[in-house]
């Protein structure tokens, strides 16, 4: 998992794909968003393989926590969801000694209820999935050096380079709302 060579661009500071994880090259072809792409990278599958089993995404264009847990079960990788406390901004803080999993990110809005949005449904629409593995983040918004959409990058670069591009208008920040970790 060493750093690859730098070519000057912040988004080009890449790391190797973690052992057992993948780099789906069909994100654009399938028009996958963060949910199927992160799950594909986490399970070392293609987006096609994930989308074929993702009825929630096929119908709605997004995957919430419960259907994501169902998908993990279907792939023979039962996980559980843990709601975080203290609204950690870094995945490493949320996972706190757990090597890997999926993280459900909540973007916060201007004051009020539901993380700054006026209704829970609005808050839920400002969420994002990533895969996490020992300090590395897979985000489908990062670009791999070979041009494919989605890459594993350091947590530091994810916070610095990707998060600012994802903050919604009037957004005030983000935190890891839930983590999905393998059941033992």
Secondary structure, 3 states (H helix, E strand, C coil): CCECCCCCCHHHCCECCCCCCCCCCCHHHHCCCHHHHHHHHHHCCCHHHHHHCCHHHHHHCCCCHHHHHHHHHHCCCCEEEEECCCCCCCHHHHHCCCCEEEEEEEEECCCCCCCCCCCHHHHHCCEEEEEEECCEEEEEEEECCCCCEEEEEEHHHHHHHHHHHHCCCCCCEEEEEEEEEECC
